[in-house]
Amino acid sequence: MRCRRPRPLRAALLLLLLAPALPATPAHASGAPLRVVSYNICGNMCSAAPYDNGKRLDSVVAQASATGWNADQLFLQEVCEPQYDEILARLAPQGFQGHYGPTLSGLPKVCGGHPYGNAVLVRGTVGATADLDLTVGGESEPIRVPCVRNVLRGTANWACSVHLYWDDGTRAAPEARRLAEQAGAWRDQGLPVLLAGDFNHSPHTATTEPFYSAGFVEADPGNAPTFGAKKIDYVFFGYPDLTWREAEVLPLDPAISDHRMLRAVGGRD
């Protein structure tokens, strides 16, 4: 959420309560489920004490570590590029690849002049990347969504890290419609899609409704708060063949972010 910055880049780009803990290693007859983490790590704004950048990076890496929660895909928002670089370097030996999508760069007060944006990291091969420019005009920074086409356990899919605008919905709603349209086009091509991140708006509002309407299934329908008393972070599964989904919101860690981490699992019976 937030990050109202001075001036946007000019370059154009291509085109979920604190729930019961999810089992560490859920077992299902059809094979291992898809395990994902969505986390707005507040990598620029949450920089002064008591925030701890080392703990922030360790926490993200632990979610994907084979000795930790063993996530398959990580969706991060409000990330400084050096933070992304270190996370990827630490997870690459475990088979992770990633894509970083900057929204701002070269501003001394934003990530010390380093690029600032969003990221997606996935276990397995990345066959293609896309940077969806959802900006409709009037935003104080570009709204761009990095996506990867990933092959996970032999199945190709698109995975996108989402950070929509933090207004009253005037701009966020059309941004959401653009994203839902592109994600729907990928699904029409037979590719499952996973959208996760900070949507900055409540469930079933004009901003989030396009995803429900397009057939995406939210992993956490319980409306657990992820930012203060609000639920604004989501995992939307666009996987028609999944038969179950579960999610949990972890307690706020005030040394890392002003958002709570959202973890989700989806699988087949």
N, C-alpha and C positions, 0 to 999 in steps of 0.2 A: 504494500500500500504506500501511498504518498510519493516522496522523492520529487518534490516540485523543484525543478532545476532552472537555471537561467535561460539557456537557449538550446534548441534542438539541433542535432546534426542536420546537414542539408542533403547528405547522400541518400539515395533511394535504394532499397534492397529488393531482392527477388521476392518476385514472387516466382477432509472432507470431514461438550460431550467428552468428554473424556470417557471413552468407551472401554469395555473390557479388553485387556491386552490380547493382541493377535498371537496365535501360537508361533513359536520360534521356527518350527519346521513342519508346517502342515502337510499331511500326506493324503493324497487322493489317488484312486485307482488309475485315473487317466494320466497321471504324471504330475510333475511339480507345477504349482500355480505361478502366475505372474505376480511379482512382488515389487511395489513401487513406493517411492518417497517423494512427497512434494514439500518444499520448505522455502519460504522467503527468509533468507538468512540476514537481511538488513546489513549487507556487507559494507555499505558506505556510511549511512546515517548512524548506525550503532557501532561507533568506533572508539569512543572515549570510555574510560572506566565507568561502570563495572564490566563493560563488555570485554571479552577476551577472544581475540582473533584466532589464537592457537586452538582454544577449546572449540571454537566454531568449526574450524577445518577438521579437527579430530572427530567431532560429532558426525559430520557428513560422511567422512570416510568410514567410520564404524558402521553406518547403516548399510553400506555396500560390501563390507568386508565379509569374507567367507567365515570368519570367526565371530562376526557380529550378526546383524539382522539379515544379511545376505540378499539385499535388494538387487533386482535386475535392472531397474531404471531409476534415475534420479532426476528430478525436475527442480531447479533452483532459480530463485528470483532475487533481484537486487544484489548482484554479484560483481565484485571488482575482478577484472581479468587476472591479476596475479593470484587471487583466491582460486579461481577456476583452474589456472595452470597447475597449482600445487595439488589440488584435489585430483585432477586427471593424472598427474605424474604418479601419485601414490596408488591410484586404482588401476593404472594401465597394466601392471604385472598380473592383475586378476582378470584380465580380458576386457577391460572397459575402453570404450572410445567415446568421444563426445563432440559437441558443437557449441560454441559460444556466440551469442548474438548481442553485440554492443548496441546501446541506444544513445549514449553520450560519451564524449572523449575529449581530452585536452583541457579539461576544466580543473584548475588546481584544487578547488574545494570538493571535487567529486572524485573519489578514489585516488587522490593525490595526482590527478592528471592522467591516470591510467583509464582505459575504457571501463565503462560501467554498463551492465545489462543483465541478461538472463542466460541460462545454460541448461542443456540436457546431456546427461551421461548415460550410456547404455552398455550392458554386458553383451558382447557379440559384435558382429560386423556391421559397420555403417556403410550402406550402399549409396546413399545420396543425402544431401542436406538442403534445407530451404529456410529462408528468412522471410516470414510473412509480414509485410508492412500493413498494419491495420489502421494507421493514422488517418483520421477523417478530417482533421483541420481544427486548430484552436487548442490542441493539447500543449502543455508546457514542455513536453519532451516526446519524441517519437514513441509510438507503441508498436514494437516489433517482437515477433514470436519466433524463436529458433526451433527448427524441427529436424529430425533425422529419420531416414528410412532405415530401419534396423532389422536384422535377421536374428531372431531369438528362438532357439530350439527348432530351427528349420522353418519358421514361419516369418514372413516379411510383415512389417507393420510400420506405421508412422507414429512418432512420439514427439509432442510439442510442449515446451515450457511456456506457460501463459502468464502474462502480467497485463491486465487491462487497466484502463484509466480510472482514477480515483475521484470522479466527479459525481453528480447526481444521477448519472446514467445518460445524459444528453449525448455524450460522445462514446461512452462505454458500450451502450446498446448497439449502435451501428458497427462498432468494432467487433462485438461478439457475433453479429450476423455475418460479417465477412469471414470470421474464423470458422463458424459453423458451416458456411457454404463450402469453403475449401476442404474442411475435414469430411464433409459429406461427399464431395467429389472423389476423394481418395477411397472412401468406403464403397462408392459405386464402382470403383475399379477393382474391388475385391480385396482391398487392403484394410485390415483392422487399424483403428486409430485410437491413441490414448492422449487425452488432453488433461494436463495437470498444472496447477499453479495458483496464483493470487488473482482471482477474478474481481476483487474489490467490491463485490455486491452480494446481497443476500440471495438465498435460494428462491427460485420461481419469481424473480423480478424481470423487468424488461431486458436486463443484461444477461441473466443466466437462462432464461426461458428458451432461447434458440437452441440450446444444447439438449434440453429435455425434449423439445419438440422434434428435433432431428433424430431422436432415437438413441441418444447417448444415455448411459445409465450411470448415475452417480454412485460412487462406492459407499458413501456415508449419508444415508437419507435421514439420519437422526438429528441433523442440524447442530452438531457440536461446535462450539465457538472456537475459532482459530486465531482471532485477533481481538483482544479485549473480550467484550460480551458478544461479538459478532462472528458469524460464520462467513468468511469471504474466500477461503482456500478450498479447492476442490480437486478430486480425481474423477474424471468422466471417462468411462470405458465405452469405446465404440467397437466392441468385439461381439458380434452377433451370437457366437457359439459359446460364450461363457454362461454357465448355469448358476454361479454363485459369486458374490462379491462381499468383502468385509472391509471395514476401515476402523482406524483408531486415531485419536488426536492425543499426542503426548503432552505432558504438563509443560507449561512455559519455562524455558531456561533463560533467566534474565541476564546471563553472561554471554548469550549468543545472539538473541533476536527479540523483537517485540511481537513476533508471530510464533505460534505453536507448530511443531512438526506434524504433518499428516502422513500416515502410512496406510497403504491399501493392498489388498490381495484379491486376485480374481482367478477363478479356475473352473474346471469342468468336473462334474460328478462321474 
